[in-house]
């Protein structure tokens, strides 16, 4: 899938360059953001597929994971904008943030890479002025890839366990 997205993006950029004479190099950064997002959710898809053996369950679980991850991501960003006096609230908001993929952070990264702020309205709930100073895209990319890798390893272990039970 990533190879298809990369091929599509490169062929579109090349055809636009040939027609207009303008090379949209910054837009190719979207391919990398797509690959990171795909890797995180692909690992989870493999795990759900290994556990359930159902493509419908994989689809529903991925949509739910994306919604939960986005909600956790936005709530973390809002919590950093308006910090709570209670340490428990801070820890409870940050723990799931670092354990799950970060679709909102990746949207911010994509917006910055392609320069979308020049043409479209930005994410007001995500780009508070206090959040921008604390936003580090590399931590978001790394933890999203770590989540995908962890899920892929767990899926491999589950498939290995299931296959040894079948052949035993």
C-alpha positions as CSV (number, residue, x, y, z in Angstrom):
1,X,0.0,0.0,0.0
2,X,2.8,2.4,0.8
3,X,4.5,1.6,-2.4
4,X,1.3,2.3,-4.3
5,X,0.8,5.6,-2.5
6,X,4.5,6.6,-3.1
7,X,4.1,5.7,-6.8
8,X,0.9,7.7,-7.1
9,X,2.4,10.7,-5.4
10,X,5.6,10.7,-7.4
11,X,3.7,10.2,-10.7
12,X,1.3,13.0,-9.8
13,X,4.1,15.3,-8.9
14,X,6.0,14.4,-12.0
15,X,3.0,15.0,-14.3
16,X,2.3,18.3,-12.6
17,X,5.9,19.4,-13.0
18,X,5.8,18.5,-16.7
19,X,2.6,20.4,-17.3
20,X,3.1,23.5,-15.1
21,X,6.9,23.6,-14.8
22,X,6.6,23.8,-10.9
23,X,8.0,21.0,-8.7
24,X,5.8,20.5,-5.6
25,X,8.6,18.9,-3.5
26,X,7.1,19.8,-0.2
27,X,4.0,17.8,-1.0
28,X,6.0,14.7,-1.2
29,X,6.5,14.9,2.6
30,X,2.9,13.7,2.7
31,X,4.0,10.3,1.5
32,X,6.2,9.9,4.6
33,X,3.4,11.0,7.0
34,X,1.1,8.5,5.2
35,X,3.7,5.7,5.6
36,X,4.1,6.4,9.4
37,X,0.3,6.5,9.9
38,X,-0.2,3.3,7.8
39,X,2.5,1.5,9.7
40,X,0.9,2.2,13.1
41,X,-2.5,1.1,12.0
42,X,-1.3,-1.8,9.9
43,X,0.4,-3.4,12.9
44,X,-2.9,-3.1,14.8
45,X,-4.8,-4.6,11.9
46,X,-2.5,-7.6,11.9
47,X,-3.1,-8.2,15.6
48,X,-6.9,-7.9,15.3
49,X,-6.8,-10.1,12.2
50,X,-4.7,-12.7,14.0
51,X,-7.0,-12.7,17.0
52,X,-10.3,-12.6,15.2
53,X,-9.7,-14.0,11.7
54,X,-12.3,-11.5,10.5
55,X,-11.8,-8.7,8.1
56,X,-15.0,-6.9,9.4
57,X,-13.5,-7.0,12.9
58,X,-10.3,-5.5,11.6
59,X,-12.1,-2.7,9.8
60,X,-14.3,-1.8,12.8
61,X,-11.4,-2.1,15.2
62,X,-9.2,0.2,13.1
63,X,-11.9,2.9,12.9
64,X,-12.4,2.7,16.6
65,X,-8.6,2.8,17.3
66,X,-8.3,5.9,15.0
67,X,-11.2,7.7,16.8
68,X,-9.8,6.8,20.3
69,X,-6.3,7.8,19.3
70,X,-7.4,11.1,17.8
71,X,-9.5,11.9,20.9
72,X,-6.6,11.0,23.2
73,X,-4.2,13.1,21.1
74,X,-6.5,16.1,21.1
75,X,-7.2,15.8,24.8
76,X,-3.5,15.7,25.5
77,X,-2.9,18.8,23.4
78,X,-5.7,20.6,25.2
79,X,-4.4,19.4,28.6
80,X,-1.0,20.9,27.8
81,X,-2.7,24.2,26.8
82,X,-4.7,24.4,30.0
83,X,-2.8,22.4,32.6
84,X,-4.6,20.9,35.6
85,X,-3.5,21.4,39.1
86,X,-4.1,17.7,39.8
87,X,-1.1,15.5,39.1
88,X,-3.4,12.5,38.5
89,X,-5.2,14.2,35.7
90,X,-1.9,15.0,34.1
91,X,-0.6,11.5,34.3
92,X,-3.9,10.0,33.1
93,X,-3.9,12.3,30.1
94,X,-0.2,11.6,29.1
95,X,0.0,7.8,29.6
96,X,-2.4,6.9,26.8
97,X,-1.0,9.6,24.6
98,X,2.4,8.0,24.6
99,X,1.1,4.5,24.2
100,X,-1.2,5.1,21.1
101,X,-0.6,6.4,17.6
102,X,-0.9,10.1,17.2
103,X,-3.2,11.0,14.2
104,X,-3.7,14.6,15.2
105,X,0.1,15.2,15.6
106,X,0.6,13.6,12.2
107,X,-2.1,15.9,10.7
108,X,-0.2,18.9,12.2
109,X,3.1,17.5,10.7
110,X,1.4,17.0,7.3
111,X,0.0,20.5,7.4
112,X,3.4,21.9,8.2
113,X,5.2,19.8,5.5
114,X,3.0,20.7,2.7
115,X,2.4,24.3,3.7
116,X,-1.3,23.9,4.0
117,X,-1.6,26.9,6.4
118,X,-1.0,29.2,3.5
119,X,-4.1,28.0,1.7
120,X,-6.4,26.5,4.3
121,X,-7.6,27.2,7.8
122,X,-5.4,25.4,10.4
123,X,-6.6,23.3,13.3
124,X,-7.6,25.8,15.9
125,X,-8.1,23.2,18.6
126,X,-4.7,21.7,17.9
127,X,-2.5,24.7,17.2
128,X,-2.8,26.7,20.3
129,X,0.2,29.0,20.6
130,X,1.4,27.3,23.8
131,X,1.2,23.9,22.1
132,X,3.4,24.8,19.1
133,X,6.4,25.4,21.3
134,X,6.0,21.9,22.9
135,X,5.2,20.1,19.7
136,X,8.0,17.8,18.5
137,X,7.0,15.8,15.5
138,X,9.9,13.3,15.9
139,X,8.5,12.0,19.2
140,X,5.1,11.6,17.6
141,X,6.5,9.8,14.6
142,X,8.7,7.5,16.8
143,X,6.0,6.6,19.2
144,X,3.5,5.9,16.4
145,X,6.0,3.6,14.7
146,X,6.8,2.0,18.0
147,X,3.1,1.3,18.5
148,X,2.9,-0.3,15.0
149,X,6.0,-2.4,15.6
150,X,4.7,-3.6,19.0
151,X,1.4,-4.6,17.5
152,X,3.1,-6.4,14.6
153,X,5.3,-8.4,17.0
154,X,2.3,-9.3,19.1
155,X,0.4,-10.4,15.9
156,X,3.4,-12.5,14.9
157,X,3.5,-14.2,18.3
158,X,-0.3,-14.8,18.2
159,X,0.0,-16.3,14.7
160,X,2.9,-18.5,15.7
161,X,0.9,-19.7,18.8
162,X,-2.2,-20.4,16.7
163,X,-0.3,-22.3,14.0
164,X,1.5,-24.5,16.5
165,X,-1.8,-25.4,18.2
166,X,-3.2,-26.4,14.8
167,X,-0.3,-28.6,13.9
168,X,0.2,-30.1,17.3
